[in-house]
Amino acid sequence: GRIVNIGDIVRSDTMDLRGTTVAVVGAGLSGLFAAHELSRLGATVRVFESSHRIGGRLFTDHFSADPARYVDFGAARIVPQTLPGELYRRLGIPVENFIMRNPDAMWIRQTGSVRTPVRLRTAHRDNEVWRQRAALPADSGEKFRSPHGMHWDAPALADFRHAGIPVAETTESDISSVTEYLASNLRELDRIDNTYVKTHVLVRPVGGSQVLTDRLAQQLPDGSVSTGHSIVGAELARYGVVLRILTADGSPMRAAFDHAIFTPMPHQLERMNLPLPSDVVEVLRSAEPRPAVKVAALYPRRWWESDYGVYGGTSYPNTLFTRVWYPSDDLISDSSGVLVGYAEGDSASTLSAMTPDERRTCFDRTISELHPRHGATAVEYRQIVWSDVAGVGAGWVRWPGSDAELFQTLDMTDSRLILAGDWADPQGAWQSSAITSASRAVGRVLNR
C-alpha cells in the first residue's frame, strides 16, 4: 500500500492493529499522540491519567479578569518545520507568530555594583567595543571606563531618557578590568543570544499550547481517557501486561492489555512498581528532576509597547526570573496584555520555596527594574510551581550526560511495557522529543 510517514515511523497502510489492546499511562503530549496514532491504526486504546486534567506540561491557564488572555505554563512555542508543526497542520490547528528575539527588549547589565537596564541592541554594540579592548596584552595594566554614554548615539540616549531609564556614566572604580567586564557580561549575553530557538521563526497554537493535546484527545473514541486513575503496579503476563489501578473514586482494579506505554517522568515511574530490567531502573534513577516556575501578570494597558517600544520578544532581567516574555499577539492595540516571567534550575528552587505572594512581589520588582514606573500595575496574576504539581513533580529532568547508550537502554524494555516521553529522547526538544519518543513506542507495538 501507499507509504505514510508518522514522525520517525514509516508504515504501510496495510498494517492493522485491530484486536490489539494498549494502555497508555499519562495524558500529556507523548501519551495522547501515541494513543491517537494507535487508534488510527485500529488498536483499542485506554489512556490513564492520575490528575484530573489532560495535557500534562502543555497547560494553558486563562485569566478570570479577561478570559481572552492566557498563559502557557509549559511548552509555549515551536519551530514550525519540526514534528509539532507537522502535527498542527495535520490536525488543522491554526498558529500565530511567537516573537522570541527582539533587539528592543531589555537586559540588565551588571557593572560592578551597578545594575542598569539597557536595550539588547545597545548591549551588543557596547560589548563589541569591549571585545576589541579585550585583545590588548594582558599585562598592559590599563583600566577602562564603561562604554555607557560614550558609545550610545543620540537617538539611543533620547530613547532611554524618554522611557525613564537612568543613563549614567560608570566610573573606573566600577569595573576593575576588561577581564571582569567580560566575565560578568559577555558570556551571559552570548549564552542568551545563541540559543537555537533564537535563530528560527517560532509559532504557537492560537488559543494556547494545550489546544494540541485537547484536539488529540477529542479524536479518540468516547471513553478512551480516564482521569484521576493512578497506576500502583504492573506485572508481565504470558501474552501481555496487567495493570493495578486506583480509580478516581479510590477503588482498586486490575486490567489486562497486550501492551502498556508509560509516559510519566522517571521520578514518577519509580513509584509505580514496574517490572523493569535493573539496567533500565539504574538509568531512570540517574535522572534529576529540575524545578521550573512561571508567573504571569495581566495588565489592562500594553504600556511596554506605547511607553517603551517593545513589541514582543524576550528580556533578560538577571534576577531570579531568567526571562520575561512579551506578548506577540494584538500588537499596536489598546487591549490588555500579559507579561510572563520564567525561572528554571536553582533560581526556580528559590522561587519554589516562596509563598505565592512572595513570588508575585519578586516578579513585580523584576518588571520595575526592567521598566521603572510599571512594576506593580497588574490586575491579576497566575503562577505555577511545577515541582508542586501532582503527577508531574518537576518542570523537566536533567540526565548525567547525553550518551546515546543511556537513551538506548530506555528502549530495551520488554515490548509489553514500553517507556516514552520527551525525557526519553536525546533531542532535548520538549514537544518534538515527546512526539519522536511516542512514535518509537508506536513502532514497537507495530513490530511486536
Secondary structure as GFF3:
##gff-version 3
##sequence-region A 1 448
A	DSSP	beta_strand	3	6	.	.	.	ID=ss1
A	DSSP	beta_strand	9	12	.	.	.	ID=ss2
A	DSSP	beta_strand	21	25	.	.	.	ID=ss3
A	DSSP	alpha_helix	29	40	.	.	.	ID=ss4
A	DSSP	beta_strand	44	49	.	.	.	ID=ss5
A	DSSP	beta_strand	60	62	.	.	.	ID=ss6
A	DSSP	beta_strand	70	72	.	.	.	ID=ss7
A	DSSP	alpha_helix	83	91	.	.	.	ID=ss8
A	DSSP	beta_strand	95	98	.	.	.	ID=ss9
A	DSSP	beta_strand	106	111	.	.	.	ID=ss10
A	DSSP	beta_strand	114	119	.	.	.	ID=ss11
A	DSSP	alpha_helix	120	134	.	.	.	ID=ss12
A	DSSP	three_ten_helix	138	140	.	.	.	ID=ss13
A	DSSP	alpha_helix	154	162	.	.	.	ID=ss14
A	DSSP	three_ten_helix	172	174	.	.	.	ID=ss15
A	DSSP	alpha_helix	178	181	.	.	.	ID=ss16
A	DSSP	pi_helix	182	186	.	.	.	ID=ss17
A	DSSP	alpha_helix	187	193	.	.	.	ID=ss18
A	DSSP	three_ten_helix	196	199	.	.	.	ID=ss19
A	DSSP	beta_strand	202	205	.	.	.	ID=ss20
A	DSSP	alpha_helix	210	218	.	.	.	ID=ss21
A	DSSP	beta_strand	225	227	.	.	.	ID=ss22
A	DSSP	beta_strand	230	236	.	.	.	ID=ss23
A	DSSP	beta_strand	241	246	.	.	.	ID=ss24
A	DSSP	beta_strand	252	257	.	.	.	ID=ss25
A	DSSP	beta_strand	259	262	.	.	.	ID=ss26
A	DSSP	alpha_helix	266	269	.	.	.	ID=ss27
A	DSSP	three_ten_helix	270	272	.	.	.	ID=ss28
A	DSSP	alpha_helix	278	285	.	.	.	ID=ss29
A	DSSP	beta_strand	288	290	.	.	.	ID=ss30
A	DSSP	beta_strand	292	299	.	.	.	ID=ss31
A	DSSP	alpha_helix	303	306	.	.	.	ID=ss32
A	DSSP	beta_strand	313	315	.	.	.	ID=ss33
A	DSSP	beta_strand	323	326	.	.	.	ID=ss34
A	DSSP	beta_strand	337	344	.	.	.	ID=ss35
A	DSSP	alpha_helix	345	352	.	.	.	ID=ss36
A	DSSP	alpha_helix	356	370	.	.	.	ID=ss37
A	DSSP	beta_strand	380	385	.	.	.	ID=ss38
A	DSSP	three_ten_helix	386	388	.	.	.	ID=ss39
A	DSSP	beta_strand	396	398	.	.	.	ID=ss40
A	DSSP	alpha_helix	404	410	.	.	.	ID=ss41
A	DSSP	beta_strand	417	419	.	.	.	ID=ss42
A	DSSP	three_ten_helix	422	424	.	.	.	ID=ss43
A	DSSP	alpha_helix	430	446	.	.	.	ID=ss44
###
